[in-house]
Structures are given as C-alpha cells and as structure tokens.
Amino acid sequence: MLEGKFEEATLLKKIVEAIKDCVKLCNFNCTEHGLTVQAVDDSRVLLVSLLVGQSAFSEYRCDRDITLGIDLESFSKIIKCGNNEDYVTLLAEDKPDAVLTVFEDKKKDRISEYSLKLMDIDSEFLKIDDMEYDCVVTMPSQEFAKIVRDLKNLSESLNIVVTKESVKFSSEGESGSGSVVLKPYTDMDKPEDSLSVNLESPVDLTFGLKYLGDIIKATNLSGTITIKLADKTPALFEYKLDVGGYLRFYLAPKFDEDD
C-alpha cells in the first residue's frame, strides 16, 4: 500500500508542470524512502531525474516498492483540480492498476477524489554515476530563466563560457546576436541572490535552447539553480527542493560536425 500526503498540493503541481513538457510518460518509483522518477525525452538528448524524499510528505508509507506508470498530461489535468493550499494524498495498492489522488480543502469540508489508470511503461532505471565536472555555477533560478527566455528569441542555441572572472551566455542567429555576462557575486543578506563559480578549468559549451526552455519550467521549485559543466559531457542543471529532494536535468551539449 502506498499513501503519500503532501501538506499543500502546490508542490506536486509545480513538479508535474516542470517535467510534463520534457517527458510525456514516466514511471513514479515508490519506495519506503520516497519517490523517484527517471525518464528520457523522445530525442534522447535530455534526461530527467526527480527525487521527492520522505521528508517532503506530511504523512508517508510505502509497504513495498511500487511502480506507477503515469501519463503526465492526464495527471496534470487531475492535479489542476485541487487548490494550491489543499492537502493532496496519493493512494495505490501493492499491485495497482490505478492511482487515486485525493484533495482535502482545509477551509471547507470538501474532499474530491480522482482515479487515474496506470500504464505499463517500459523504461530501465539508469545508474547515474557522480561525474567529475570542470566547473559548478550556482545562481538565482529566476535570473537563469530570464537569460534563456531573452536569448531564445535570437537563436536555437545558447553558448555558455565560464572562466574564473565571469559566466557568459550568448546566442547568435540570422536576425542578430545577444549576450549576458555575469560576475561572481555574494549577497550576504539574500544568499539565494548570489552567484558563485567553482572552477577546475574553463568551459565553452553550446546547448539547444528548446531543451533549456523546458528546463526553466522548474524555476518555481527553487530560488537557485546549480549548473555543472564539463567538456563533451552532459551538463547537469539541478533544482534542490526545500522539503528534501531534487529535480535534475542532464542535457547533452551540441557538438561541432568535425568533432
């Protein structure tokens, strides 16, 4: 039996909204420690890895490991039926063919239930080793989202160059070009507004803005984003969940034809 209750529906809403445009179908793997999702987009360029720890739930039990094969588009419609402040509980049997979503209104005596049929989704769980990265940039997630949105108007690619002195984001298209240069900065009063660069060696990589546009849909989950980069290695874009856990996106860089 799985029973996972969130204090507020807003967290689950934000998670589903953040990943539903990257992957349409995915397995929610539930264990006694919480739930995980790992899925690759259709083009096999972007991998999504989610961990919602047991501490994120106000009540949680999972008697044995359960896999919930979920169509995120359908699940998104159900999640939108609840108010942001509602309690939301996910319920499933040990061998489920459906998952039950229960909303409880904290102000009114109102309970609504929605059942979603589960799917048999064939996907293997990849073991992602901790990789060595040439640099780690931590910055405000809102600022990164604005840079991606602004430069997406000019080109299909975003170039990121990181040195000890700065982080430069640039894009170049037929209609013009643009760039944003940020320097490491520490805000003692609001640490989440700081920008830090931990550099082993300089990095110069290019990524598809279509995918970055999907990644920044997770901006509401965290005030900061951590970007880990290494030459010819998938980049890691990580949003840490305040309640325990993370949402990570692994994005393969674009390579020159002659590489």
N, C-alpha and C positions, 0 to 999 in steps of 0.2 A: 504494500500500500504506500502510495506517495501522497503526502499532504504538505504543501508548502504555502505559507501565508505571508503576504507582504503587508506591512503597515500602511502603505499607500500604493495605489495602482500606478502612480506616475512613473515609478522606476521601471516596471515591466513594459509600460508604454514606450518609454524612451529607448529601451533595449531593442524592442521589436522594430521600432521606426528606424533605428540606427543600422540594422542589418538586412531588412526585408528587400531593399533595392539591390543589394550585393548578391544575395542568395535567395532563391525562391523556396526551396525545400531544404530542411535540415533536421538532424536528429538532436533532440534535447536528451543528453545522457545524465540520468539522475542517480546519484549515489548518496550514501549517508553523509557525505561531506558537502553536498550542494549539487548544483547542476552545471554541466559544461556543454558547449556547442563548438563543433569544429566543422567548417564547410568551405568548399572552394567554389568560386563563381564559374559560370559556364565557359569562360575563356581560359580558365586555369591560370590566371595572372594574379588573382587576389585570393588570399586565404583568410578566413575569419575565425578567430579563436576567442571564445567567451567563457569566463568563469564567474559564476554567481555563488559565492561561498555561503555556507550555512548561516553565517552571522548576518547576511542580508535579509533573512526571513525573521519575522517575529515569532513564528512557530514553524518547526520543520521536522518531518520524519520521513524516512525512506527505508523501509524494512529490507528491501533487496534492490539490486541495481535494475533500473528500468530505462528503456529507450523509448522516447516519444517522437515518432516521425511526424513532423509538423509542416503544413503548408503555411508559410509565413503571411501570405496575402490574406488567406482566410482567417488566420489567427489575429492579424492586425485589425480586421473588422470587428472581431469579438472584443478585443482589448479596448477599442474606442467606445464601447457601450458603457463602460464604467466611468465614474467621475474620478478625477485625479486623486482626490483625498480618500476614496473608498478603500476599505480593506479588500484585497483580492487574494483568493486561495485557489491553487491548482490541485486537483484531485485526480488520481488514477489508480486503477487496480494493479496487482502484480503482473498480470499479463493483459495489458489494456488494449482495447480496440478504439477507445476514445479517451479524451482528457476533458475533465469538467472544470470550467472557470466560474468561480462564484464571487460576485461583488456584494459587499455589505456597505450600505450607506451609513456613515457614522452619525448623521443628524436625524435621519428618518428611519422608521422601522421598515426598511426596504431591502430585500435580498433578491438578486437576479442571478440566474444560472444559465450558462451556455455550454453545450456539449460540442466538441469538435472531433470528427472522425480522424483517426490517425492513419498515416501512410507507411508503407513499407519502403523505406529509403535506403538504397544500397550505398553505403559510404564507409570507407575504412578510416579508423582514427589514426592519424599520423602522429608519430612521436617527434615533437619539435625540440631539437637539442638547443641548449643555450649557446648561441653563437657569439663569436668574438666580433665586436664592431669597432670600426675606425673612429667613430665619433657618436656622441649622445647629446642631443639638443632637447632641453626641456623649456617649454614656452607656454604662454596663455593659449588655450584652445580656441578662444574667440578670435584671437589675432591670426592664428594659422588659417582658420576658416575664411576670414576676410581676404587674406592673401590669395588663397585658392580661388575664391569666387571672383576676385578682381582680375586675376591673370588668366582665368578660364575664358574671359571674353576675347582674348587676343590669339590664343593658340590651343593646340591639343596637348601640348607638352609643357611640363614645368621642370626647369633646371634648378637644382639645389647645389650650391657651392659653400662648403664650410671650411673656414680657416680659424686660427686662434682668435683673430680680430673680429670676425663677423660671420653672419649667415646671410647668404644672398639667394633670393628666389627670383627667377627671371623666366620670361616666356617670349617667344618671337614667332609672329605669324605673318600672313600676307598683308594684313592691314596695318601692322605696326608691332611694336615691342614694348615691354614694360619690365621693371624690376623693383624689388623691395629689399633693402639692406638693413639688417638688424644687428646691433652690437650687444654683447653680453651686458646684462643689467640686473642689479639686485635692488628689490624694493623691500626694505625692512618692515614697513607697515603692512604691506599686502604681498606676502611671498609668492602668491599664485600669479602675480603680475610680473615676476622676474623672468629673465631669460638666461639660461646657463648653457655653456658649451664645454663638454668634456671631450678633449681631442687627443687621439693617439696619432692620427695622421690626417692630412686634409682630404676632403671628399668632393667629387664632382660627379653628380648623378642626375639622370633625367627620368621623369615618371609621366605616365599618362594622366592627364587632368580629369578624364572621365572617371577614373578609379578614385582619384583624390577627392573628386566631387561627392562620391558615395561615402568615402571615409569620414568626411567632415560632418556627415549627418549624425555622428555620435557626439558632436560638440556639447550638447546639453547634459551629457553624462558626467563630465568632469571639467573643472576650471583650467586644467593644464593638460597638455599632450606631450608625451615623450617620443622623440623620433630617433631611432637608432639606424645608422647608415654604415655600410661597408662596400667596398668596390666589388661589383659583379655578384652581389648577394641581395636577396630580397630585403627590403627595408622593413623595419618594424615601427608601426605607429600605434602607440598604446595610450588608452584612456583608463585610468585607475578609478574604480568605483569606491566612493566614500564608505559604503556599507560593507566592503570586503569583496574583492574580486577585481576583474579587469575585462576590458574589451580590446583585443589586439587585432590589427590588420597587418598581414605580411604581403607586401606588394613588390613584384619583380620590377626592376628598373628596365628602361628601354636601352637596347644596345645598338651601336652603330653597325651598319651592314658588314663592315670589314673587320669587325671584332671576331 
